[in-house]
Amino acid sequence: MTASSIKVLVLNSSILGDSSQSRALAGHVMQGLAGREDVEVTERDLVASELPHLDIDELSSWGINSAERSAKQAELAKRSDELIEELLAHDVLVLAVPLYNLGIPSQLKAWFDRILRSGQTFRYTENGPQGLVEGKRALVMTTRGGQYVGTEMDSQTPHLKSMLGLMGINDVEMIFAEGLAMGEKHAADTMKEAHQAIDSYLERF
């Protein structure tokens, strides 16, 4: 890799393993970037390395000076510290997100719960929250059994954009693969369209 390599962080959050369509889209991204000397890809599987739900002990550990933390508090704070460090070390965030009950997987929510940290990735001001993560962009690929884009039932899209925007990541491209449970032909067609949208995005790297 060159010193000026574009660093890409790919997050998978589907529980379906090899049957996952969102993982297939993430794989298409990584395949499209494979062999490029100017790109470095890191993959984090939020199911294989599942984070526990955030609790009060872990949350409290963040507010304690590092020199004053107990061994347990230091270990708890380390989770968030390392995930934020990983995010900041990359230029592009790629999220492969299935739609579960009109929302995001709890595994991905657990990641966001550690990333969205006041004083680290955003801060509160008299004019409202201000993102502290600058110069980064995100590609969000979401897979859905039904068709929700443009309807009130699509609560997933604004949720993801709001969480990314809170950190200051406002350059967000969405790719939707919808209607995947509406017949084999429809699923094949929508995945093909998603692959084409990914290819177009990667051409602009």
Secondary structure, 3 states (H helix, E strand, C coil): CCCCCEEEEEEECCCCHHHCHHHHHHHHHHHHHCCCCCEEEEEEECCCCCCCCCCHHHHHHHCCCHHHCCHHHHHHHHHHHHHHHHHHCCCEEEEEEECECCECCHHHHHHHHHHCCECCCEEEECCEEEECCCCCEEEEEEECCCCCCCCCCCCHHHHHHHHHHHHCCCEEEEEEECCCCCCHHHHHHHHHHHHHHHHHHHHCC
